[in-house]
C-alpha cells in the first residue's frame, strides 16, 4: 500500500458498544506492546476479517466507516498507531499519526 490515503477518504474500523458508549476497538501487538487500531480500506475486507480480530467477549461490535482524518486524530490523541489490514488480517501498512 504505497498510495497516500486522502484525509477525506472513508476507511473502516470496528466499534465497541455501538449506539451506547461507543469506542473504537484498539488492540495491542504482542511482540512489542504497540497499541494499534485495526483499519481497512474496503468494507468487504473488514467484514471478511471481522471474525478473526480478537475482541472482548460479551460486548457488541460493529464495522463502521470513518473519515481517515478523524481516525488519525483519534489515534494521535490516544497514542495509537493505525494498522491497515487486508481481508485475511495481513498487515498492509502501519501509520503512526
C-alpha positions in Angstrom: 0.0 0.0 0.0 2.2 2.8 -1.3 -0.5 5.3 -2.2 -1.3 8.0 0.3 -4.8 7.9 1.8 -6.7 11.2 1.4 -7.8 12.9 4.5 -11.5 12.8 3.4 -11.4 9.1 2.4 -13.7 6.7 4.2 -11.9 3.8 6.0 -13.5 1.1 8.1 -12.9 0.3 11.7 -14.5 -1.8 14.4 -16.6 -0.1 17.1 -17.4 -1.4 20.6 -20.8 -0.7 22.1 -22.4 0.9 19.1 -25.3 3.2 20.0 -24.3 3.2 23.6 -20.8 4.2 24.9 -19.1 3.9 21.5 -15.4 3.3 21.4 -13.0 2.5 18.6 -11.6 -1.0 19.0 -7.9 -0.8 19.9 -5.5 -3.8 20.2 -2.0 -4.4 21.5 0.6 -6.0 19.3 2.2 -8.9 21.4 5.7 -8.6 20.0 6.5 -5.0 21.1 3.4 -3.9 23.0 2.4 -1.4 20.3 -1.1 -0.1 20.7 -3.0 0.0 17.4 -6.3 0.4 15.7 -7.1 -2.2 13.0 -8.4 -0.4 9.9 -9.5 -1.4 6.4 -9.7 0.3 3.1 -12.8 -1.6 2.0 -15.9 -2.6 4.0 -15.7 -6.1 2.4 -12.2 -6.6 3.8 -13.4 -5.5 7.3 -16.3 -7.9 7.1 -14.1 -10.8 5.9 -11.6 -10.2 8.7 -14.1 -9.3 11.5 -14.4 -12.8 13.0 -10.6 -13.2 13.2 -10.0 -9.9 15.1 -9.7 -10.5 18.9 -12.5 -8.7 20.7 -13.6 -8.7 24.3 -16.4 -11.2 24.9 -19.9 -10.0 25.9 -19.5 -6.7 24.1 -21.4 -5.8 20.9 -19.1 -4.9 18.0 -19.9 -3.3 14.6 -18.0 -2.3 11.5 -18.4 1.5 10.8 -16.9 3.9 8.3 -14.9 6.9 9.5 -13.0 9.7 7.7 -9.3 8.9 7.6 -8.5 12.3 9.1 -10.8 11.7 12.1 -9.2 8.3 12.7 -5.7 9.7 12.6 -6.7 12.5 15.0 -8.3 9.9 17.4 -5.2 7.7 17.2 -2.8 10.5 17.8 -4.7 11.8 20.8 -4.7 8.3 22.4 -1.2 7.2 21.4 -2.3 4.5 19.0 -0.9 3.6 15.6 -3.2 2.6 12.7 -2.6 -0.9 11.2 -4.3 -1.3 7.8 -5.1 -4.9 7.2 -6.3 -6.9 4.2 -9.3 -9.3 4.2 -7.2 -12.1 5.8 -5.8 -9.9 8.6 -2.4 -9.5 6.8 -0.7 -6.2 7.6 -0.6 -3.8 4.7 0.8 -0.7 6.3 1.5 0.8 9.7 0.7 4.5 10.2 1.9 6.5 13.2 -0.1 9.7 13.3 
